[in-house]
Amino acid sequence: MSGTHSLSNESVDKIMSDGGSHRFGRRLWFGILAGLVSTIPTHATDYPAKPVKIVVPFAPGGGSDTFVRIVQGVVQNEELLEERLVVINRPGAGGTIGSQFAKNAEPDGYTILNLHDGILSARHAGQTEYGPEAFEAIAATGRTGSMVCVKAGSRWTSLPQLLKAARDNPKTITFAANLGALSHFAGLKLESAFDGASFRYVPTGGGAKRFGDLIGEHVEVSVFAVAEYAQFKDGGLLAIAYLDNERHPAFPDVRTAREDDIDVVWDLIQYWWAPKGTPQHCVDRIVKTLRDAMDSAAMQQRLAELMIEPLFLSGQPLQKELLKREVLISQVGTGDPIELPNTPLFVVVVTVLLGIVGTTQRRIQNLQRPADISLSLTDTSNRNSVTTVQEPGERNNSLRLRMTTVALLLVFCLLFSFRIAPYWLLSASFILALGIRLLNHNRRNMSALLAAAVLAGPGCYYLFTEVLIIDI
């Protein structure tokens, strides 16, 4: 066997001891840094220079998700934007999880939120402390009315019959609602229009989730956008009232609430938002893209199929519409404030408890076994067993290392949960701190450690968010 192109273990050790690891670490570090720097756009006005993420704060399959994906398809097929639109679903808490994510995103024009009037209702329900003022309002696209629906074959066949039962037996009829969102406020509006009526609200989710719960008979009634009703009608959904001024031309047999002297009109508009501080040229570019998409023949056809009015507002008309709807929603009683779970506190408490349990268990084991046999090597020729015993000092060092790791992990979870610093910086710092502790401040491999931190921090962050378009 030729050894011309191979190195012995002794040679490798010598190279490493002579600083080979330092040279390798420095080269890797500079290579990664150069790659990251090269991804920064050379001109701030070159927008968009990468895919634009559209955050939909509801699960796939609902009315908002369907609408956004239609817009996405038209923009792509008509080549209305230089880069593609990528839909990111962030469901939960009546749309507030997704809206908060978009609000806290970098205001660079590459994260856009699609959220209907739920951005107004969430604040009045006590779910958020912010509203439209926390964003740059881009445009309003599409208006749709609302249908009060039950499962086909239900005992309720009309809205007056339903509301009379809700008055005679308050809090007994289950109403599926995305608490704090428009479906919830629609129920509250119906209650206020029929004196004494009161539903028992069951927190569910977006349109697709409410439809599943209704068909599965987990709830008895809910409110859906006309577009959602058209989508779910053949699956067993029955509309008993339309909450608009006139009957919908596609469903002429469905009476309006006003025809039964129940003065409720409830619709929704799809709005587009950018994080506060997004450059105006980015907002203007998205406005033009959305206007061109709404004007296209393909979009007009799809909107007609989904019974969505092809509304488009931007600039001052948009601000006037938002103000009008703010007043309308503020007039609806919200009942008791909705308390959301404190997820960051939950993460911190669980992490602390796990650390305490692990540390306590290890200490008990140390007390029970003064000398812990940690390694056993067998000489295959003599069959003699050779053991090494871990001394108390070594056990203490091992325990301190475990406690340090738990403490670092706790700090990482705490900072990440409260979004005190970006993920890439937190992960890189965590690896650096843990690596320094493991190396016991040995500087020989510090360059390699630094390179590993960059790979796991900025490197992975760039890979997921810019290449794979996955938010972390």
SULQUINOR-V34709 format. One record per residue. N is the residue number from 1. RES is the residue in one small letter. PHI is phi in radians with two decimals (NA if undefined). OMEGA is omega as a letter, one per 30 degrees, with the letter a starting at -180 (999 if undefined). Layout:
# SULQUINOR-V34709
n:N res:RES phi:PHI omega:OMEGA
n:N res:RES phi:PHI omega:OMEGA
This chain:
# SULQUINOR-V34709
n:1 res:m phi:NA omega:a
n:2 res:s phi:-1.41 omega:l
n:3 res:g phi:-1.89 omega:a
n:4 res:t phi:-1.09 omega:a
n:5 res:h phi:-1.90 omega:l
n:6 res:s phi:-2.15 omega:l
n:7 res:l phi:-2.14 omega:l
n:8 res:s phi:-1.36 omega:l
n:9 res:n phi:-1.04 omega:l
n:10 res:e phi:-1.13 omega:a
n:11 res:s phi:-1.17 omega:l
n:12 res:v phi:-1.07 omega:l
n:13 res:d phi:-1.02 omega:a
n:14 res:k phi:-1.17 omega:a
n:15 res:i phi:-1.08 omega:a
n:16 res:m phi:-1.11 omega:a
n:17 res:s phi:-1.23 omega:a
n:18 res:d phi:-1.49 omega:l
n:19 res:g phi:1.86 omega:l
n:20 res:g phi:-1.06 omega:a
n:21 res:s phi:-1.15 omega:l
n:22 res:h phi:-1.16 omega:l
n:23 res:r phi:-1.12 omega:l
n:24 res:f phi:-1.11 omega:a
n:25 res:g phi:-1.09 omega:a
n:26 res:r phi:-1.13 omega:l
n:27 res:r phi:-1.12 omega:l
n:28 res:l phi:-1.12 omega:l
n:29 res:w phi:-1.08 omega:a
n:30 res:f phi:-1.16 omega:l
n:31 res:g phi:-1.13 omega:l
n:32 res:i phi:-1.15 omega:a
n:33 res:l phi:-1.07 omega:l
n:34 res:a phi:-1.12 omega:l
n:35 res:g phi:-1.14 omega:l
n:36 res:l phi:-1.18 omega:l
n:37 res:v phi:-1.10 omega:a
n:38 res:s phi:-1.17 omega:a
n:39 res:t phi:-1.48 omega:a
n:40 res:i phi:-1.30 omega:l
n:41 res:p phi:-1.03 omega:a
n:42 res:t phi:-1.34 omega:l
n:43 res:h phi:-2.28 omega:a
n:44 res:a phi:-1.13 omega:a
n:45 res:t phi:-1.46 omega:l
n:46 res:d phi:-1.36 omega:a
n:47 res:y phi:-2.12 omega:f
n:48 res:p phi:-1.54 omega:l
n:49 res:a phi:-1.85 omega:l
n:50 res:k phi:-2.75 omega:a
n:51 res:p phi:-1.00 omega:l
n:52 res:v phi:-1.80 omega:a
n:53 res:k phi:-1.54 omega:l
n:54 res:i phi:-1.86 omega:a
n:55 res:v phi:-1.47 omega:l
n:56 res:v phi:-1.89 omega:a
n:57 res:p phi:-1.43 omega:l
n:58 res:f phi:-2.40 omega:a
n:59 res:a phi:-1.23 omega:l
n:60 res:p phi:-1.06 omega:l
n:61 res:g phi:1.81 omega:l
n:62 res:g phi:-1.41 omega:a
n:63 res:g phi:-1.08 omega:a
n:64 res:s phi:-1.13 omega:a
n:65 res:d phi:-1.09 omega:l
n:66 res:t phi:-1.09 omega:a
n:67 res:f phi:-1.08 omega:a
n:68 res:v phi:-1.10 omega:a
n:69 res:r phi:-1.22 omega:l
n:70 res:i phi:-1.17 omega:l
n:71 res:v phi:-1.04 omega:l
n:72 res:q phi:-1.00 omega:a
n:73 res:g phi:-1.15 omega:l
n:74 res:v phi:-1.15 omega:l
n:75 res:v phi:-1.05 omega:a
n:76 res:q phi:-1.26 omega:a
n:77 res:n phi:-1.19 omega:a
n:78 res:e phi:-1.58 omega:a
n:79 res:e phi:0.93 omega:a
n:80 res:l phi:-1.52 omega:l
n:81 res:l phi:-2.43 omega:a
n:82 res:e phi:-1.13 omega:l
n:83 res:e phi:-2.02 omega:a
n:84 res:r phi:-1.42 omega:l
n:85 res:l phi:-1.65 omega:a
n:86 res:v phi:-2.09 omega:a
n:87 res:v phi:-1.48 omega:l
n:88 res:i phi:-2.05 omega:l
n:89 res:n phi:-1.50 omega:l
n:90 res:r phi:-2.28 omega:a
n:91 res:p phi:-1.35 omega:l
n:92 res:g phi:2.24 omega:l
n:93 res:a phi:0.96 omega:l
n:94 res:g phi:1.15 omega:l
n:95 res:g phi:1.62 omega:a
n:96 res:t phi:-1.33 omega:l
n:97 res:i phi:-1.13 omega:l
n:98 res:g phi:-1.18 omega:a
n:99 res:s phi:-1.18 omega:l
n:100 res:q phi:-1.18 omega:l
n:101 res:f phi:-1.05 omega:a
n:102 res:a phi:-1.19 omega:l
n:103 res:k phi:-1.07 omega:a
n:104 res:n phi:-1.56 omega:a
n:105 res:a phi:-1.26 omega:l
n:106 res:e phi:-1.09 omega:a
n:107 res:p phi:-1.40 omega:a
n:108 res:d phi:-1.97 omega:l
n:109 res:g phi:1.57 omega:a
n:110 res:y phi:-1.81 omega:l
n:111 res:t phi:-2.30 omega:a
n:112 res:i phi:-2.14 omega:l
n:113 res:l phi:-1.91 omega:l
n:114 res:n phi:-1.91 omega:a
n:115 res:l phi:-2.65 omega:a
n:116 res:h phi:-1.30 omega:a
n:117 res:d phi:-1.12 omega:l
n:118 res:g phi:-1.04 omega:l
n:119 res:i phi:-1.19 omega:l
n:120 res:l phi:-1.52 omega:a
n:121 res:s phi:-1.19 omega:a
n:122 res:a phi:-1.07 omega:l
n:123 res:r phi:-1.22 omega:a
n:124 res:h phi:-1.26 omega:l
n:125 res:a phi:-1.56 omega:l
n:126 res:g phi:1.42 omega:a
n:127 res:q phi:-1.43 omega:l
n:128 res:t phi:-2.36 omega:l
n:129 res:e phi:-1.82 omega:a
n:130 res:y phi:-2.22 omega:l
n:131 res:g phi:-2.49 omega:a
n:132 res:p phi:-1.00 omega:a
n:133 res:e phi:-1.16 omega:a
n:134 res:a phi:-1.47 omega:a
n:135 res:f phi:-2.28 omega:l
n:136 res:e phi:-1.67 omega:l
n:137 res:a phi:-1.25 omega:a
n:138 res:i phi:-1.65 omega:a
n:139 res:a phi:-2.86 omega:l
n:140 res:a phi:-1.99 omega:a
n:141 res:t phi:-2.38 omega:l
n:142 res:g phi:1.55 omega:l
n:143 res:r phi:-2.18 omega:l
n:144 res:t phi:-2.50 omega:l
n:145 res:g phi:-1.41 omega:a
n:146 res:s phi:-2.18 omega:l
n:147 res:m phi:-2.00 omega:l
n:148 res:v phi:-1.49 omega:a
n:149 res:c phi:-2.22 omega:l
n:150 res:v phi:-2.32 omega:l
n:151 res:k phi:-1.33 omega:l
n:152 res:a phi:-0.98 omega:a
n:153 res:g phi:1.62 omega:a
n:154 res:s phi:-1.14 omega:l
n:155 res:r phi:-1.26 omega:l
n:156 res:w phi:-1.65 omega:a
n:157 res:t phi:-2.10 omega:l
n:158 res:s phi:-2.61 omega:l
n:159 res:l phi:-1.19 omega:l
n:160 res:p phi:-1.03 omega:l
n:161 res:q phi:-1.09 omega:l
n:162 res:l phi:-1.13 omega:a
n:163 res:l phi:-1.23 omega:l
n:164 res:k phi:-1.13 omega:l
n:165 res:a phi:-1.17 omega:l
n:166 res:a phi:-1.19 omega:l
n:167 res:r phi:-1.45 omega:a
n:168 res:d phi:-1.28 omega:l
n:169 res:n phi:-2.28 omega:a
n:170 res:p phi:-1.09 omega:l
n:171 res:k phi:1.11 omega:l
n:172 res:t phi:-1.93 omega:l
n:173 res:i phi:-1.49 omega:a
n:174 res:t phi:-1.43 omega:a
n:175 res:f phi:-2.07 omega:l
n:176 res:a phi:-1.28 omega:a
n:177 res:a phi:-2.57 omega:l
n:178 res:n phi:-1.49 omega:a
n:179 res:l phi:-0.93 omega:a
n:180 res:g phi:1.53 omega:a
n:181 res:a phi:-1.74 omega:a
n:182 res:l phi:-1.17 omega:l
n:183 res:s phi:-1.08 omega:l
n:184 res:h phi:-1.19 omega:a
n:185 res:f phi:-1.20 omega:l
n:186 res:a phi:-1.12 omega:l
n:187 res:g phi:-1.11 omega:l
n:188 res:l phi:-1.11 omega:l
n:189 res:k phi:-1.15 omega:l
n:190 res:l phi:-1.11 omega:l
n:191 res:e phi:-1.08 omega:a
n:192 res:s phi:-1.20 omega:a
n:193 res:a phi:-1.50 omega:a
n:194 res:f phi:-2.25 omega:a
n:195 res:d phi:-0.93 omega:l
n:196 res:g phi:1.67 omega:a
n:197 res:a phi:-1.25 omega:a
n:198 res:s phi:-2.68 omega:l
n:199 res:f phi:-1.67 omega:l
n:200 res:r phi:-1.83 omega:a
n:201 res:y phi:-1.40 omega:l
n:202 res:v phi:-1.95 omega:a
n:203 res:p phi:-1.18 omega:l
n:204 res:t phi:-2.19 omega:a
n:205 res:g phi:-3.10 omega:a
n:206 res:g phi:-1.24 omega:a
n:207 res:g phi:-0.99 omega:a
n:208 res:a phi:-1.10 omega:l
n:209 res:k phi:-1.22 omega:l
n:210 res:r phi:-1.13 omega:l
n:211 res:f phi:-1.08 omega:l
n:212 res:g phi:-1.08 omega:l
n:213 res:d phi:-1.18 omega:l
n:214 res:l phi:-1.22 omega:a
n:215 res:i phi:-1.18 omega:l
n:216 res:g phi:-1.37 omega:l
n:217 res:e phi:1.09 omega:l
n:218 res:h phi:-1.43 omega:l
n:219 res:v phi:-2.39 omega:a
n:220 res:e phi:-1.94 omega:a
n:221 res:v phi:-2.68 omega:l
n:222 res:s phi:-2.84 omega:l
n:223 res:v phi:-2.08 omega:a
n:224 res:f phi:-2.25 omega:l
n:225 res:a phi:-1.13 omega:a
n:226 res:v phi:-0.99 omega:l
n:227 res:a phi:-1.08 omega:l
n:228 res:e phi:-1.20 omega:l
n:229 res:y phi:-1.09 omega:l
n:230 res:a phi:-1.06 omega:a
n:231 res:q phi:-1.29 omega:a
n:232 res:f phi:-1.76 omega:a
n:233 res:k phi:-0.96 omega:a
n:234 res:d phi:-1.22 omega:l
n:235 res:g phi:-1.54 omega:l
n:236 res:g phi:1.99 omega:a
n:237 res:l phi:-1.63 omega:l
n:238 res:l phi:-2.19 omega:l
n:239 res:a phi:-1.58 omega:l
n:240 res:i phi:-1.93 omega:l
n:241 res:a phi:-2.89 omega:l
n:242 res:y phi:-1.99 omega:a
n:243 res:l phi:-1.62 omega:l
n:244 res:d phi:-2.66 omega:a
n:245 res:n phi:-1.26 omega:a
n:246 res:e phi:-2.32 omega:l
n:247 res:r phi:-1.09 omega:l
n:248 res:h phi:-1.34 omega:a
n:249 res:p phi:-1.06 omega:l
n:250 res:a phi:-1.39 omega:a
n:251 res:f phi:-2.31 omega:a
n:252 res:p phi:-1.16 omega:a
n:253 res:d phi:-1.46 omega:a
n:254 res:v phi:-1.56 omega:a
n:255 res:r phi:-1.26 omega:l
n:256 res:t phi:-1.42 omega:l
n:257 res:a phi:-1.13 omega:a
n:258 res:r phi:-1.16 omega:l
n:259 res:e phi:-1.10 omega:l
n:260 res:d phi:-1.81 omega:l
n:261 res:d phi:1.08 omega:l
n:262 res:i phi:-1.95 omega:a
n:263 res:d phi:-1.40 omega:l
n:264 res:v phi:-2.33 omega:l
n:265 res:v phi:-2.13 omega:a
n:266 res:w phi:-2.46 omega:l
n:267 res:d phi:-2.31 omega:l
n:268 res:l phi:-2.52 omega:l
n:269 res:i phi:-2.14 omega:l
n:270 res:q phi:-1.50 omega:a
n:271 res:y phi:-1.91 omega:l
n:272 res:w phi:-2.12 omega:a
n:273 res:w phi:-2.29 omega:l
n:274 res:a phi:-2.16 omega:l
n:275 res:p phi:-0.98 omega:a
n:276 res:k phi:-1.01 omega:a
n:277 res:g phi:1.68 omega:l
n:278 res:t phi:-1.09 omega:a
n:279 res:p phi:-0.95 omega:a
n:280 res:q phi:-1.09 omega:a
n:281 res:h phi:-1.16 omega:l
n:282 res:c phi:-1.24 omega:l
n:283 res:v phi:-1.06 omega:a
n:284 res:d phi:-1.08 omega:a
n:285 res:r phi:-1.18 omega:l
n:286 res:i phi:-1.20 omega:l
n:287 res:v phi:-1.02 omega:a
n:288 res:k phi:-1.09 omega:a
n:289 res:t phi:-1.10 omega:a
n:290 res:l phi:-1.17 omega:l
n:291 res:r phi:-1.12 omega:l
n:292 res:d phi:-1.10 omega:l
n:293 res:a phi:-1.15 omega:a
n:294 res:m phi:-1.17 omega:a
n:295 res:d phi:-1.44 omega:a
n:296 res:s phi:-1.22 omega:a
n:297 res:a phi:-1.12 omega:a
n:298 res:a phi:-1.09 omega:l
n:299 res:m phi:-1.21 omega:l
n:300 res:q phi:-1.05 omega:l
n:301 res:q phi:-1.15 omega:a
n:302 res:r phi:-1.16 omega:l
n:303 res:l phi:-1.13 omega:l
n:304 res:a phi:-1.12 omega:l
n:305 res:e phi:-1.12 omega:a
n:306 res:l phi:-1.67 omega:l
n:307 res:m phi:1.01 omega:l
n:308 res:i phi:-1.88 omega:l
n:309 res:e phi:-1.23 omega:a
n:310 res:p phi:-1.34 omega:l
n:311 res:l phi:-1.40 omega:l
n:312 res:f phi:-2.50 omega:l
n:313 res:l phi:-2.34 omega:l
n:314 res:s phi:-2.67 omega:l
n:315 res:g phi:1.13 omega:a
n:316 res:q phi:-1.14 omega:l
n:317 res:p phi:-1.01 omega:l
n:318 res:l phi:-1.14 omega:l
n:319 res:q phi:-1.09 omega:l
n:320 res:k phi:-1.14 omega:l
n:321 res:e phi:-1.14 omega:l
n:322 res:l phi:-1.09 omega:l
n:323 res:l phi:-1.13 omega:l
n:324 res:k phi:-1.10 omega:a
n:325 res:r phi:-1.33 omega:l
n:326 res:e phi:-1.07 omega:l
n:327 res:v phi:-1.13 omega:a
n:328 res:l phi:-1.06 omega:a
n:329 res:i phi:-1.25 omega:a
n:330 res:s phi:-1.17 omega:a
n:331 res:q phi:-1.40 omega:a
n:332 res:v phi:-1.53 omega:l
n:333 res:g phi:-1.14 omega:a
n:334 res:t phi:-1.77 omega:a
n:335 res:g phi:1.24 omega:a
n:336 res:d phi:-1.27 omega:l
n:337 res:p phi:-1.03 omega:a
n:338 res:i phi:-1.65 omega:a
n:339 res:e phi:-1.61 omega:l
n:340 res:l phi:-1.61 omega:l
n:341 res:p phi:-1.12 omega:l
n:342 res:n phi:-1.51 omega:a
n:343 res:t phi:-1.08 omega:l
n:344 res:p phi:-1.00 omega:l
n:345 res:l phi:-1.13 omega:l
n:346 res:f phi:-1.07 omega:l
n:347 res:v phi:-1.08 omega:a
n:348 res:v phi:-1.11 omega:a
n:349 res:v phi:-1.09 omega:a
n:350 res:v phi:-1.09 omega:l
n:351 res:t phi:-1.09 omega:l
n:352 res:v phi:-1.10 omega:a
n:353 res:l phi:-1.08 omega:l
n:354 res:l phi:-1.10 omega:l
n:355 res:g phi:-1.13 omega:l
n:356 res:i phi:-1.13 omega:a
n:357 res:v phi:-1.09 omega:a
n:358 res:g phi:-1.10 omega:a
n:359 res:t phi:-1.16 omega:a
n:360 res:t phi:-1.11 omega:a
n:361 res:q phi:-1.09 omega:a
n:362 res:r phi:-1.15 omega:a
n:363 res:r phi:-1.16 omega:l
n:364 res:i phi:-1.09 omega:l
n:365 res:q phi:-1.10 omega:l
n:366 res:n phi:-1.14 omega:l
n:367 res:l phi:-1.21 omega:a
n:368 res:q phi:-1.34 omega:a
n:369 res:r phi:-2.21 omega:a
n:370 res:p phi:-1.01 omega:a
n:371 res:a phi:-2.17 omega:a
n:372 res:d phi:-1.77 omega:l
n:373 res:i phi:-1.31 omega:a
n:374 res:s phi:-1.90 omega:a
n:375 res:l phi:-2.63 omega:l
n:376 res:s phi:-2.38 omega:l
n:377 res:l phi:-2.01 omega:a
n:378 res:t phi:-1.95 omega:l
n:379 res:d phi:-1.39 omega:a
n:380 res:t phi:-1.15 omega:a
n:381 res:s phi:-1.43 omega:a
n:382 res:n phi:-1.75 omega:a
n:383 res:r phi:1.02 omega:l
n:384 res:n phi:-1.70 omega:a
n:385 res:s phi:-1.62 omega:a
n:386 res:v phi:-2.00 omega:a
n:387 res:t phi:-2.12 omega:l
n:388 res:t phi:-2.09 omega:a
n:389 res:v phi:-1.82 omega:l
n:390 res:q phi:-1.38 omega:a
n:391 res:e phi:-1.30 omega:l
n:392 res:p phi:-0.97 omega:l
n:393 res:g phi:-1.09 omega:l
n:394 res:e phi:-1.19 omega:l
n:395 res:r phi:-1.13 omega:l
n:396 res:n phi:-1.13 omega:l
n:397 res:n phi:-1.10 omega:l
n:398 res:s phi:-1.12 omega:l
n:399 res:l phi:-1.15 omega:l
n:400 res:r phi:-1.11 omega:l
n:401 res:l phi:-1.11 omega:l
n:402 res:r phi:-1.12 omega:a
n:403 res:m phi:-1.14 omega:l
n:404 res:t phi:-1.12 omega:l
n:405 res:t phi:-1.07 omega:l
n:406 res:v phi:-1.10 omega:a
n:407 res:a phi:-1.11 omega:l
n:408 res:l phi:-1.11 omega:l
n:409 res:l phi:-1.13 omega:l
n:410 res:l phi:-1.08 omega:l
n:411 res:v phi:-1.09 omega:l
n:412 res:f phi:-1.05 omega:a
n:413 res:c phi:-1.11 omega:a
n:414 res:l phi:-1.11 omega:a
n:415 res:l phi:-1.14 omega:a
n:416 res:f phi:-1.20 omega:a
n:417 res:s phi:-1.12 omega:a
n:418 res:f phi:-1.60 omega:l
n:419 res:r phi:0.91 omega:l
n:420 res:i phi:-1.27 omega:l
n:421 res:a phi:-2.52 omega:a
n:422 res:p phi:-1.17 omega:a
n:423 res:y phi:-1.00 omega:a
n:424 res:w phi:-1.09 omega:l
n:425 res:l phi:-1.25 omega:l
n:426 res:l phi:-1.14 omega:a
n:427 res:s phi:-1.16 omega:l
n:428 res:a phi:-1.12 omega:l
n:429 res:s phi:-1.15 omega:l
n:430 res:f phi:-1.09 omega:a
n:431 res:i phi:-1.15 omega:l
n:432 res:l phi:-1.09 omega:a
n:433 res:a phi:-1.11 omega:a
n:434 res:l phi:-1.19 omega:l
n:435 res:g phi:-1.12 omega:l
n:436 res:i phi:-1.08 omega:l
n:437 res:r phi:-1.17 omega:a
n:438 res:l phi:-1.20 omega:a
n:439 res:l phi:-1.39 omega:a
n:440 res:n phi:0.99 omega:l
n:441 res:h phi:1.09 omega:l
n:442 res:n phi:-1.35 omega:a
n:443 res:r phi:-1.47 omega:a
n:444 res:r phi:-1.08 omega:a
n:445 res:n phi:-1.86 omega:a
n:446 res:m phi:-1.16 omega:l
n:447 res:s phi:-1.15 omega:l
n:448 res:a phi:-1.13 omega:l
n:449 res:l phi:-1.11 omega:l
n:450 res:l phi:-1.10 omega:l
n:451 res:a phi:-1.12 omega:l
n:452 res:a phi:-1.11 omega:l
n:453 res:a phi:-1.12 omega:l
n:454 res:v phi:-1.19 omega:l
n:455 res:l phi:-1.08 omega:a
n:456 res:a phi:-1.38 omega:a
n:457 res:g phi:-1.65 omega:a
n:458 res:p phi:-1.05 omega:a
n:459 res:g phi:-1.10 omega:l
n:460 res:c phi:-1.16 omega:l
n:461 res:y phi:-1.07 omega:l
n:462 res:y phi:-1.15 omega:a
n:463 res:l phi:-1.04 omega:a
n:464 res:f phi:-1.30 omega:a
n:465 res:t phi:-1.46 omega:a
n:466 res:e phi:-1.76 omega:a
n:467 res:v phi:-1.62 omega:a
n:468 res:l phi:-1.52 omega:a
n:469 res:i phi:0.95 omega:l
n:470 res:i phi:-2.13 omega:a
n:471 res:d phi:-1.40 omega:l
n:472 res:i phi:-2.28 omega:999
